[in-house]
Amino acid sequence: MKAHLTRRYHFSASHRLDSPEMSPEENRATYGKCNNPHGHGHNYTVEITVSGPVDPSTGMVCNLVDLDGFVEREVLSRYDLQNLNTLQEFAQLVPTTENLSVEIFEILQRGFQKAHLERVRLEETMMNSFEYTGENEPRK
Amino acid sequence: MVYLTRKAEFSASHYYDNPDFTPEENLRIFGKCNNPNGHGHNYTLEVTVKGEVDPRSGFVVDLKQLKEVMHREVLDAMDHRFLNKEVPEFLTQIPTTENLAVAVWQRLETKLQKAKLHRVRVYETPDLFVDFYGEA
C-alpha cells in the first residue's frame, strides 16, 4: 500500500528581490515593493510531501521523528529568522519563493533517504504558494 | 472528468504499539504515541470522487448519498471511539494516519455508486495529513 504523507512546517525570514542583471529601474518595475532596499519579511509555511509503501510493522511511510529532525536541522534552522539574501545560495540567485522552494526540495533530495520526496509546496502568504516536484536537473 | 471533494470531521483516540516489538523498541520507535492509555485527535477527512457530470442532474455524484456513505461506513464507526479497541481494522494494525487513510478507502471504495473514489485524505492535525490513491 503506497501512501503520501504531508507535513507542514513554519518559519519566518526576510528578503529583497533584486536582480544584478537588471538596471535599478528594471528591478523596481519588475519587483515593485519587493525591491525595497531594506528588505521585508514573511511567515512562510512549507509543506513537504513524501511517499512510499506503508511499513506493516510500524504502519508508517516514514517515521515523523526522522522527517521532523531532518527538516529542523537542514531547513528550518537554516532559514528561520534569517535574511535570505545573506545566505550563500542566494548570493547570485534572487530569493523569490520559487527559488526558495527549489532550494528546499534539493536539500531534501540530497539528504533525506527515508522516503521518496514527492513535492515541496511553499506558502509565502495565505494568498500565494509555489510548488516544486523536482523536474529540473539539480543545481550544481 | 470532474473531481468532487467532501469533508467530514471526527474525533478519536489511539496509540501506537506493535506486539512483535519489545517495550523498549515500541517506546523508541513510537515515542509519546506509545502511551497505552491513548491520546486523541480531531481528524478531518476529505474524500474526493471523480466522474462525468450527469447532463440531467448536473452532478458528478449525489452529495447526499456520498455524505450518507461517509457517515455510515466511517464516522459511525470511528467518531468518539478508541481506534485500537473499537475499530476492527485496528485490532491487528497500528492506527497510524497512513493505515487510517487506507482503511477509509477500503470502507468506501465498494460502497459508492456511479462516481469512482479518487483520493482519501486524512488530516491528523492541520500540519499533518496522508493521501491514499488506492495504489497497491
Interface residues (C-beta under 8 A of the other chain):
Chain A: M1 K2 A3 H4 L5 T6 R7 R8 Y9 T49 V54 P56 S57 T58 G59 M60 V61 N63 L64 V65
Chain B: Y16 N18 D20 F21 I29 F30 G31 Q93 I94 P95 T96 T97 E98 N99 A101 V102 P126 D127 L128 F129 V130 D131 F132 Y133 E135 A136
